[in-house]
């Protein structure tokens, strides 16, 4: 027969394990929160121009030439107070093609434009979609919250797929 351990020995062994568990949860929770914050921060740089268009210049751009990182073309105003520009720049992505016309919003104080409408909104939140996917791995592995991780991953995949289909 094995003798029972005294209560103080069991308690003294559980304290370091609980501290390590708390430390892991705190560290992984912080990492997941930072990843999600970075995704929102990266998305908001473009998203606020696309989503909050009141008082901003809106219109269309016909892409006439593309360089390595940017495409440009004439900007035709579509809102009151917007001025026509002989050349406005838009980021050269897989969704921007020479010869196409896109609805855009002008970034205040510049001649740079970003796509507007549903495609522009979804495209601006792509960094958040990637952050959701990355955070889901941290939540599943570090926090061991598999259901929450599946929700994060599903949300990220849905956002990225919607952006892909809208462009």
Backbone as JSON Lines, residues from 0, in Angstrom:
{"i":0,"aa":"X","n":[0.83,-1.17,0.0],"ca":[0.0,0.0,0.0],"c":[0.89,1.25,0.0]}
{"i":1,"aa":"X","n":[0.55,2.18,-0.88],"ca":[1.33,3.41,-1.0],"c":[0.83,4.4,0.03]}
{"i":2,"aa":"X","n":[1.75,4.98,0.78],"ca":[1.29,5.96,1.78],"c":[0.82,7.24,1.09]}
{"i":3,"aa":"X","n":[-0.19,7.84,1.64],"ca":[-0.73,9.1,1.09],"c":[0.24,10.24,1.37]}
{"i":4,"aa":"X","n":[0.35,11.12,0.4],"ca":[1.23,12.28,0.56],"c":[0.55,13.3,1.46]}
{"i":5,"aa":"X","n":[1.35,13.98,2.23],"ca":[0.76,15.04,3.05],"c":[0.21,16.15,2.16]}
{"i":6,"aa":"X","n":[-0.79,16.83,2.64],"ca":[-1.44,17.91,1.88],"c":[-0.46,19.02,1.52]}
{"i":7,"aa":"X","n":[0.5,19.3,2.35],"ca":[1.44,20.38,2.08],"c":[2.36,20.04,0.91]}
{"i":8,"aa":"X","n":[2.71,18.78,0.72],"ca":[3.57,18.38,-0.4],"c":[2.82,18.53,-1.72]}
{"i":9,"aa":"X","n":[1.55,18.14,-1.77],"ca":[0.75,18.27,-2.99],"c":[0.55,19.74,-3.34]}
{"i":10,"aa":"X","n":[0.27,20.55,-2.36],"ca":[0.05,21.98,-2.58],"c":[1.33,22.65,-3.04]}
{"i":11,"aa":"X","n":[2.45,22.27,-2.49],"ca":[3.71,22.9,-2.88],"c":[4.11,22.54,-4.3]}
{"i":12,"aa":"X","n":[3.68,21.39,-4.8],"ca":[3.97,21.02,-6.19],"c":[3.01,21.68,-7.17]}
{"i":13,"aa":"X","n":[1.82,21.98,-6.75],"ca":[0.84,22.58,-7.64],"c":[1.09,24.07,-7.88]}
{"i":14,"aa":"X","n":[1.7,24.74,-6.95],"ca":[1.93,26.18,-7.07],"c":[2.81,26.53,-8.28]}
{"i":15,"aa":"X","n":[3.97,25.88,-8.47],"ca":[4.76,26.21,-9.66],"c":[4.06,25.85,-10.96]}
{"i":16,"aa":"X","n":[3.31,24.77,-10.97],"ca":[2.59,24.37,-12.18],"c":[1.52,25.41,-12.52]}
{"i":17,"aa":"X","n":[0.83,25.88,-11.52],"ca":[-0.2,26.91,-11.75],"c":[0.43,28.22,-12.22]}
{"i":18,"aa":"X","n":[1.58,28.55,-11.66],"ca":[2.27,29.78,-12.08],"c":[2.73,29.67,-13.53]}
{"i":19,"aa":"X","n":[3.27,28.52,-13.91],"ca":[3.69,28.31,-15.3],"c":[2.5,28.36,-16.25]}
{"i":20,"aa":"X","n":[1.39,27.75,-15.85],"ca":[0.19,27.75,-16.67],"c":[-0.32,29.19,-16.85]}
{"i":21,"aa":"X","n":[-0.35,29.95,-15.76],"ca":[-0.78,31.34,-15.85],"c":[0.16,32.15,-16.74]}
{"i":22,"aa":"X","n":[1.46,31.92,-16.59],"ca":[2.44,32.63,-17.42],"c":[2.26,32.33,-18.9]}
{"i":23,"aa":"X","n":[2.01,31.05,-19.22],"ca":[1.78,30.67,-20.62],"c":[0.53,31.34,-21.16]}
{"i":24,"aa":"X","n":[-0.54,31.31,-20.38],"ca":[-1.8,31.93,-20.81],"c":[-1.64,33.45,-20.99]}
{"i":25,"aa":"X","n":[-0.94,34.07,-20.07],"ca":[-0.73,35.52,-20.17],"c":[0.12,35.86,-21.39]}
{"i":26,"aa":"X","n":[1.2,35.11,-21.6],"ca":[2.09,35.39,-22.73],"c":[1.38,35.15,-24.06]}
{"i":27,"aa":"X","n":[0.73,34.03,-24.2],"ca":[0.06,33.71,-25.47],"c":[-1.14,34.61,-25.7]}
{"i":28,"aa":"X","n":[-1.84,34.98,-24.65],"ca":[-2.95,35.92,-24.79],"c":[-2.46,37.28,-25.25]}
{"i":29,"aa":"X","n":[-1.33,37.71,-24.72],"ca":[-0.73,38.98,-25.14],"c":[-0.29,38.92,-26.59]}
{"i":30,"aa":"X","n":[0.34,37.82,-26.98],"ca":[0.79,37.67,-28.37],"c":[-0.41,37.69,-29.32]}
{"i":31,"aa":"X","n":[-1.46,36.95,-28.99],"ca":[-2.65,36.92,-29.85],"c":[-3.29,38.3,-29.94]}
{"i":32,"aa":"X","n":[-3.37,39.0,-28.82],"ca":[-3.95,40.35,-28.83],"c":[-3.1,41.3,-29.67]}
{"i":33,"aa":"X","n":[-1.78,41.21,-29.56],"ca":[-0.9,42.06,-30.36],"c":[-1.03,41.78,-31.85]}
{"i":34,"aa":"X","n":[-1.16,40.51,-32.21],"ca":[-1.33,40.15,-33.62],"c":[-2.62,40.76,-34.16]}
{"i":35,"aa":"X","n":[-3.7,40.63,-33.41],"ca":[-4.98,41.18,-33.86],"c":[-4.93,42.71,-33.9]}
{"i":36,"aa":"X","n":[-4.29,43.33,-32.92],"ca":[-4.15,44.78,-32.92],"c":[-3.36,45.25,-34.15]}
{"i":37,"aa":"X","n":[-2.27,44.54,-34.46],"ca":[-1.47,44.9,-35.63],"c":[-2.28,44.74,-36.92]}
{"i":38,"aa":"X","n":[-3.14,43.73,-37.0],"ca":[-3.99,43.55,-38.17],"c":[-4.98,44.69,-38.33]}
{"i":39,"aa":"X","n":[-5.58,45.12,-37.24],"ca":[-6.52,46.25,-37.3],"c":[-5.77,47.53,-37.64]}
{"i":40,"aa":"X","n":[-4.61,47.73,-37.03],"ca":[-3.8,48.92,-37.29],"c":[-3.38,48.99,-38.76]}
{"i":41,"aa":"X","n":[-2.93,47.87,-39.29],"ca":[-2.51,47.83,-40.7],"c":[-3.68,48.04,-41.65]}
{"i":42,"aa":"X","n":[-4.83,47.55,-41.29],"ca":[-6.01,47.72,-42.14],"c":[-6.57,49.13,-42.07]}
{"i":43,"aa":"X","n":[-6.54,49.71,-40.88],"ca":[-7.17,51.01,-40.68],"c":[-6.48,52.11,-41.48]}
{"i":44,"aa":"X","n":[-5.22,51.94,-41.8],"ca":[-4.5,52.94,-42.59],"c":[-5.2,53.23,-43.91]}
{"i":45,"aa":"X","n":[-5.79,52.22,-44.51],"ca":[-6.53,52.39,-45.76],"c":[-8.03,52.41,-45.53]}
{"i":46,"aa":"X","n":[-8.5,51.6,-44.6],"ca":[-9.94,51.42,-44.39],"c":[-10.65,52.71,-44.01]}
{"i":47,"aa":"X","n":[-10.0,53.56,-43.22],"ca":[-10.71,54.78,-42.81],"c":[-10.97,55.7,-44.0]}
{"i":48,"aa":"X","n":[-10.1,55.68,-45.01],"ca":[-10.35,56.48,-46.21],"c":[-11.52,55.93,-47.02]}
{"i":49,"aa":"X","n":[-11.64,54.62,-47.04],"ca":[-12.67,53.97,-47.85],"c":[-14.03,53.98,-47.15]}
{"i":50,"aa":"X","n":[-14.02,53.78,-45.84],"ca":[-15.28,53.63,-45.12],"c":[-15.88,54.97,-44.68]}
{"i":51,"aa":"X","n":[-15.04,55.94,-44.39],"ca":[-15.51,57.24,-43.92],"c":[-15.31,58.27,-45.03]}
{"i":52,"aa":"X","n":[-16.16,58.21,-46.04],"ca":[-15.97,59.03,-47.24],"c":[-16.62,60.41,-47.15]}
{"i":53,"aa":"X","n":[-17.36,60.68,-46.1],"ca":[-18.03,61.98,-46.0],"c":[-16.98,63.09,-45.97]}
{"i":54,"aa":"X","n":[-17.11,64.03,-46.9],"ca":[-16.17,65.14,-46.99],"c":[-14.92,64.83,-47.79]}
{"i":55,"aa":"X","n":[-14.78,63.64,-48.29],"ca":[-13.61,63.27,-49.09],"c":[-13.96,63.35,-50.57]}
{"i":56,"aa":"X","n":[-12.92,63.52,-51.38],"ca":[-13.11,63.55,-52.83],"c":[-13.27,62.12,-53.34]}
{"i":57,"aa":"X","n":[-14.34,61.89,-54.08],"ca":[-14.57,60.59,-54.7],"c":[-14.69,60.77,-56.2]}
{"i":58,"aa":"X","n":[-14.48,59.69,-56.92],"ca":[-14.58,59.74,-58.37],"c":[-14.06,58.46,-58.98]}
{"i":59,"aa":"X","n":[-13.55,58.57,-60.2],"ca":[-13.02,57.4,-60.9],"c":[-11.62,57.7,-61.42]}
{"i":60,"aa":"X","n":[-10.86,56.65,-61.59],"ca":[-9.54,56.76,-62.2],"c":[-9.48,55.75,-63.34]}
{"i":61,"aa":"X","n":[-9.0,56.21,-64.48],"ca":[-8.77,55.31,-65.62],"c":[-7.26,55.08,-65.66]}
{"i":62,"aa":"X","n":[-6.86,53.85,-65.4],"ca":[-5.44,53.51,-65.32],"c":[-4.85,53.51,-66.73]}
{"i":63,"aa":"X","n":[-3.86,54.38,-66.95],"ca":[-3.24,54.49,-68.27],"c":[-1.82,53.94,-68.3]}
{"i":64,"aa":"X","n":[-1.15,53.92,-67.14],"ca":[0.21,53.37,-67.11],"c":[0.49,52.8,-65.72]}
{"i":65,"aa":"X","n":[1.33,51.77,-65.7],"ca":[1.71,51.13,-64.45],"c":[3.22,51.0,-64.37]}
{"i":66,"aa":"X","n":[3.76,51.32,-63.22],"ca":[5.17,51.12,-62.92],"c":[5.27,49.93,-61.96]}
{"i":67,"aa":"X","n":[6.39,49.83,-61.29],"ca":[6.6,48.69,-60.39],"c":[5.6,48.66,-59.23]}
{"i":68,"aa":"X","n":[5.46,49.78,-58.52],"ca":[4.62,49.8,-57.32],"c":[3.31,50.56,-57.47]}
{"i":69,"aa":"X","n":[3.23,51.44,-58.45],"ca":[2.03,52.26,-58.59],"c":[1.55,52.29,-60.03]}
{"i":70,"aa":"X","n":[0.27,52.56,-60.16],"ca":[-0.32,52.82,-61.46],"c":[-0.88,54.24,-61.4]}
{"i":71,"aa":"X","n":[-1.05,54.85,-62.55],"ca":[-1.56,56.22,-62.56],"c":[-2.47,56.43,-63.75]}
{"i":72,"aa":"X","n":[-3.23,57.5,-63.68],"ca":[-4.13,57.87,-64.75],"c":[-4.93,59.08,-64.34]}
{"i":73,"aa":"X","n":[-5.75,59.59,-65.24],"ca":[-6.55,60.78,-64.92],"c":[-7.67,60.46,-63.93]}
{"i":74,"aa":"X","n":[-7.88,61.4,-63.01],"ca":[-8.94,61.28,-62.01],"c":[-10.11,62.14,-62.43]}
{"i":75,"aa":"X","n":[-11.28,61.53,-62.53],"ca":[-12.5,62.24,-62.87],"c":[-13.34,62.38,-61.61]}
{"i":76,"aa":"X","n":[-13.65,63.6,-61.18],"ca":[-14.4,63.77,-59.93],"c":[-15.82,63.21,-60.03]}
{"i":77,"aa":"X","n":[-16.29,62.71,-58.89],"ca":[-17.65,62.19,-58.83],"c":[-18.44,62.78,-57.7]}
{"i":78,"aa":"X","n":[-17.8,63.6,-56.86],"ca":[-18.49,64.22,-55.74],"c":[-18.32,65.73,-55.82]}
{"i":79,"aa":"X","n":[-19.2,66.43,-55.13],"ca":[-19.09,67.89,-55.13],"c":[-17.85,68.28,-54.35]}
{"i":80,"aa":"X","n":[-17.12,69.24,-54.86],"ca":[-15.9,69.69,-54.21],"c":[-14.66,68.96,-54.67]}
{"i":81,"aa":"X","n":[-14.83,67.89,-55.4],"ca":[-13.67,67.15,-55.91],"c":[-13.15,67.85,-57.16]}
{"i":82,"aa":"X","n":[-11.84,67.87,-57.31],"ca":[-11.26,68.52,-58.49],"c":[-10.64,67.46,-59.39]}
{"i":83,"aa":"X","n":[-10.72,67.72,-60.68],"ca":[-10.14,66.8,-61.66],"c":[-8.62,66.87,-61.56]}
{"i":84,"aa":"X","n":[-7.99,65.73,-61.77],"ca":[-6.53,65.66,-61.75],"c":[-6.07,64.98,-63.03]}
{"i":85,"aa":"X","n":[-5.01,65.53,-63.62],"ca":[-4.46,64.92,-64.82],"c":[-3.83,63.57,-64.5]}
{"i":86,"aa":"X","n":[-3.31,63.43,-63.29],"ca":[-2.68,62.18,-62.9],"c":[-2.88,61.94,-61.4]}
{"i":87,"aa":"X","n":[-3.42,60.79,-61.09],"ca":[-3.56,60.33,-59.71],"c":[-2.93,58.95,-59.63]}
{"i":88,"aa":"X","n":[-2.41,58.59,-58.45],"ca":[-1.73,57.31,-58.29],"c":[-2.55,56.35,-57.45]}
{"i":89,"aa":"X","n":[-2.53,55.08,-57.84],"ca":[-3.16,54.01,-57.1],"c":[-2.14,52.88,-56.98]}
{"i":90,"aa":"X","n":[-2.17,52.17,-55.87],"ca":[-1.22,51.08,-55.66],"c":[-1.39,50.01,-56.74]}
{"i":91,"aa":"X","n":[-0.27,49.53,-57.27],"ca":[-0.3,48.49,-58.3],"c":[-0.4,47.14,-57.62]}
{"i":92,"aa":"X","n":[-1.59,46.58,-57.64],"ca":[-1.84,45.26,-57.07],"c":[-2.37,44.36,-58.18]}
{"i":93,"aa":"X","n":[-2.64,43.11,-57.82],"ca":[-3.19,42.18,-58.8],"c":[-4.58,42.61,-59.25]}
{"i":94,"aa":"X","n":[-5.23,43.46,-58.46],"ca":[-6.59,43.88,-58.78],"c":[-6.64,45.12,-59.67]}
{"i":95,"aa":"X","n":[-5.51,45.75,-59.93],"ca":[-5.47,46.96,-60.75],"c":[-4.81,46.64,-62.08]}
{"i":96,"aa":"X","n":[-5.54,46.88,-63.16],"ca":[-5.03,46.58,-64.5],"c":[-5.06,47.82,-65.37]}
{"i":97,"aa":"X","n":[-4.08,47.9,-66.23],"ca":[-4.0,49.01,-67.18],"c":[-5.21,48.97,-68.11]}
{"i":98,"aa":"X","n":[-5.81,50.14,-68.35],"ca":[-6.96,50.24,-69.23],"c":[-8.3,50.15,-68.51]}
{"i":99,"aa":"X","n":[-8.31,49.78,-67.23],"ca":[-9.55,49.65,-66.47],"c":[-9.87,50.96,-65.74]}
{"i":100,"aa":"X","n":[-11.14,51.14,-65.44],"ca":[-11.6,52.3,-64.68],"c":[-12.12,51.82,-63.33]}
{"i":101,"aa":"X","n":[-11.71,52.51,-62.26],"ca":[-12.09,52.11,-60.9],"c":[-12.68,53.29,-60.16]}
{"i":102,"aa":"X","n":[-13.67,53.0,-59.29],"ca":[-14.19,54.03,-58.39],"c":[-13.22,54.14,-57.23]}
{"i":103,"aa":"X","n":[-12.88,55.37,-56.88],"ca":[-11.84,55.59,-55.89],"c":[-12.18,56.74,-54.95]}
{"i":104,"aa":"X","n":[-11.41,56.83,-53.88],"ca":[-11.45,57.93,-52.92],"c":[-10.04,58.5,-52.85]}
{"i":105,"aa":"X","n":[-9.93,59.82,-52.87],"ca":[-8.62,60.47,-52.79],"c":[-8.21,60.58,-51.32]}
{"i":106,"aa":"X","n":[-6.97,60.17,-51.02],"ca":[-6.44,60.36,-49.67],"c":[-6.23,61.86,-49.47]}
{"i":107,"aa":"X","n":[-6.7,62.4,-48.34],"ca":[-6.61,63.84,-48.12],"c":[-5.19,64.38,-48.22]}
{"i":108,"aa":"X","n":[-5.04,65.49,-48.93],"ca":[-3.76,66.15,-49.05],"c":[-2.78,65.53,-50.03]}
{"i":109,"aa":"X","n":[-3.23,64.54,-50.81],"ca":[-2.34,63.87,-51.75],"c":[-3.05,63.7,-53.09]}
{"i":110,"aa":"X","n":[-2.32,63.17,-54.05],"ca":[-2.91,62.75,-55.32],"c":[-3.0,61.23,-55.38]}
{"i":111,"aa":"X","n":[-2.92,60.58,-54.22],"ca":[-3.02,59.13,-54.14],"c":[-4.47,58.73,-53.88]}
{"i":112,"aa":"X","n":[-4.91,57.69,-54.57],"ca":[-6.29,57.24,-54.42],"c":[-6.31,55.78,-53.97]}
{"i":113,"aa":"X","n":[-7.43,55.39,-53.36],"ca":[-7.66,54.0,-52.98],"c":[-9.03,53.6,-53.49]}
{"i":114,"aa":"X","n":[-9.17,52.31,-53.8],"ca":[-10.46,51.83,-54.32],"c":[-11.55,52.01,-53.29]}
{"i":115,"aa":"X","n":[-12.74,52.3,-53.77],"ca":[-13.88,52.45,-52.88],"c":[-14.91,51.37,-53.21]}
{"i":116,"aa":"X","n":[-16.03,51.44,-52.54],"ca":[-17.08,50.46,-52.75],"c":[-16.77,49.17,-52.0]}
{"i":117,"aa":"X","n":[-17.59,48.13,-52.23],"ca":[-17.39,46.87,-51.51],"c":[-16.0,46.26,-51.72]}
{"i":118,"aa":"X","n":[-15.5,46.33,-52.95],"ca":[-14.17,45.76,-53.21],"c":[-13.1,46.51,-52.44]}
{"i":119,"aa":"X","n":[-13.19,47.82,-52.37],"ca":[-12.22,48.61,-51.63],"c":[-12.27,48.36,-50.14]}
{"i":120,"aa":"X","n":[-13.47,48.24,-49.61],"ca":[-13.62,47.97,-48.18],"c":[-13.02,46.61,-47.84]}
{"i":121,"aa":"X","n":[-13.37,45.59,-48.6],"ca":[-12.84,44.25,-48.33],"c":[-11.33,44.21,-48.5]}
{"i":122,"aa":"X","n":[-10.82,44.84,-49.54],"ca":[-9.38,44.83,-49.79],"c":[-8.62,45.55,-48.68]}
{"i":123,"aa":"X","n":[-9.21,46.61,-48.14],"ca":[-8.53,47.35,-47.07],"c":[-8.43,46.54,-45.78]}
{"i":124,"aa":"X","n":[-9.31,45.57,-45.58],"ca":[-9.29,44.75,-44.37],"c":[-8.52,43.44,-44.54]}
{"i":125,"aa":"X","n":[-7.82,43.25,-45.65],"ca":[-7.04,42.04,-45.87],"c":[-5.97,41.83,-44.79]}
{"i":126,"aa":"X","n":[-5.25,42.86,-44.33],"ca":[-4.29,42.62,-43.25],"c":[-4.94,42.03,-41.99]}
{"i":127,"aa":"X","n":[-6.16,42.44,-41.69],"ca":[-6.86,41.86,-40.55],"c":[-7.17,40.39,-40.8]}
{"i":128,"aa":"X","n":[-7.53,40.03,-42.03],"ca":[-7.79,38.63,-42.34],"c":[-6.56,37.76,-42.1]}
{"i":129,"aa":"X","n":[-5.4,38.25,-42.51],"ca":[-4.17,37.52,-42.25],"c":[-3.87,37.43,-40.76]}
{"i":130,"aa":"X","n":[-4.12,38.5,-40.04],"ca":[-3.9,38.5,-38.59],"c":[-4.84,37.52,-37.89]}
{"i":131,"aa":"X","n":[-6.07,37.42,-38.36],"ca":[-7.0,36.45,-37.78],"c":[-6.5,35.02,-37.97]}
{"i":132,"aa":"X","n":[-5.97,34.73,-39.14],"ca":[-5.42,33.39,-39.38],"c":[-4.21,33.12,-38.48]}
{"i":133,"aa":"X","n":[-3.32,34.08,-38.37],"ca":[-2.14,33.89,-37.54],"c":[-2.51,33.79,-36.06]}
{"i":134,"aa":"X","n":[-3.42,34.62,-35.62],"ca":[-3.85,34.58,-34.22],"c":[-4.55,33.26,-33.89]}
{"i":135,"aa":"X","n":[-5.22,32.68,-34.86],"ca":[-5.9,31.4,-34.6],"c":[-4.9,30.31,-34.26]}
{"i":136,"aa":"X","n":[-3.73,30.34,-34.87],"ca":[-2.69,29.35,-34.55],"c":[-2.19,29.57,-33.13]}
{"i":137,"aa":"X","n":[-1.99,30.81,-32.74],"ca":[-1.53,31.12,-31.39],"c":[-2.58,30.73,-30.36]}
{"i":138,"aa":"X","n":[-3.84,31.02,-30.65],"ca":[-4.93,30.69,-29.72],"c":[-5.08,29.18,-29.59]}
{"i":139,"aa":"X","n":[-4.97,28.46,-30.68],"ca":[-5.1,26.99,-30.62],"c":[-3.92,26.35,-29.91]}
{"i":140,"aa":"X","n":[-2.72,26.75,-30.27],"ca":[-1.54,26.11,-29.71],"c":[-1.15,26.63,-28.35]}
{"i":141,"aa":"X","n":[-1.18,27.93,-28.16],"ca":[-0.72,28.52,-26.9],"c":[-1.77,28.59,-25.83]}
{"i":142,"aa":"X","n":[-3.0,28.89,-26.21],"ca":[-4.08,29.01,-25.23],"c":[-4.93,27.76,-25.13]}
{"i":143,"aa":"X","n":[-4.79,26.89,-26.11],"ca":[-5.55,25.63,-26.17],"c":[-7.05,25.87,-26.15]}
{"i":144,"aa":"X","n":[-7.47,26.91,-26.88],"ca":[-8.89,27.23,-27.05],"c":[-9.26,26.92,-28.5]}
{"i":145,"aa":"X","n":[-9.52,25.67,-28.78],"ca":[-9.69,25.25,-30.18],"c":[-10.94,25.83,-30.82]}
{"i":146,"aa":"X","n":[-12.02,25.95,-30.1],"ca":[-13.24,26.51,-30.7],"c":[-13.05,27.97,-31.07]}
{"i":147,"aa":"X","n":[-12.44,28.72,-30.18],"ca":[-12.17,30.13,-30.46],"c":[-11.22,30.23,-31.66]}
{"i":148,"aa":"X","n":[-10.23,29.35,-31.69],"ca":[-9.27,29.35,-32.81],"c":[-9.98,29.05,-34.13]}
{"i":149,"aa":"X","n":[-10.9,28.12,-34.13],"ca":[-11.64,27.82,-35.37],"c":[-12.49,29.01,-35.81]}
{"i":150,"aa":"X","n":[-13.06,29.72,-34.86],"ca":[-13.85,30.92,-35.21],"c":[-12.95,31.99,-35.81]}
{"i":151,"aa":"X","n":[-11.78,32.21,-35.21],"ca":[-10.83,33.18,-35.75],"c":[-10.37,32.78,-37.15]}
{"i":152,"aa":"X","n":[-10.01,31.52,-37.32],"ca":[-9.55,31.05,-38.62],"c":[-10.66,31.14,-39.67]}
{"i":153,"aa":"X","n":[-11.86,30.75,-39.3],"ca":[-12.98,30.83,-40.24],"c":[-13.27,32.26,-40.65]}
{"i":154,"aa":"X","n":[-13.19,33.19,-39.68],"ca":[-13.4,34.61,-39.99],"c":[-12.33,35.12,-40.94]}
{"i":155,"aa":"X","n":[-11.09,34.74,-40.69],"ca":[-9.99,35.17,-41.55],"c":[-10.13,34.63,-42.97]}
{"i":156,"aa":"X","n":[-10.46,33.35,-43.08],"ca":[-10.65,32.75,-44.4],"c":[-11.82,33.39,-45.13]}
{"i":157,"aa":"X","n":[-12.9,33.65,-44.41],"ca":[-14.07,34.28,-45.03],"c":[-13.74,35.68,-45.54]}
{"i":158,"aa":"X","n":[-13.01,36.45,-44.74],"ca":[-12.63,37.8,-45.15],"c":[-11.7,37.78,-46.36]}
{"i":159,"aa":"X","n":[-10.7,36.93,-46.34],"ca":[-9.77,36.85,-47.47],"c":[-10.45,36.34,-48.74]}
{"i":160,"aa":"X","n":[-11.34,35.38,-48.59],"ca":[-12.07,34.85,-49.75],"c":[-12.99,35.9,-50.33]}
{"i":161,"aa":"X","n":[-13.7,36.62,-49.47],"ca":[-14.59,37.68,-49.95],"c":[-13.81,38.77,-50.67]}
{"i":162,"aa":"X","n":[-12.66,39.13,-50.14],"ca":[-11.84,40.15,-50.8],"c":[-11.33,39.65,-52.15]}
{"i":163,"aa":"X","n":[-10.93,38.41,-52.21],"ca":[-10.46,37.82,-53.46],"c":[-11.58,37.81,-54.51]}
{"i":164,"aa":"X","n":[-12.77,37.42,-54.11],"ca":[-13.89,37.35,-55.05],"c":[-14.39,38.73,-55.48]}
{"i":165,"aa":"X","n":[-14.27,39.72,-54.58],"ca":[-14.75,41.07,-54.9],"c":[-13.82,41.79,-55.87]}
{"i":166,"aa":"X","n":[-12.54,41.45,-55.84],"ca":[-11.59,42.15,-56.7],"c":[-11.68,41.59,-58.09]}
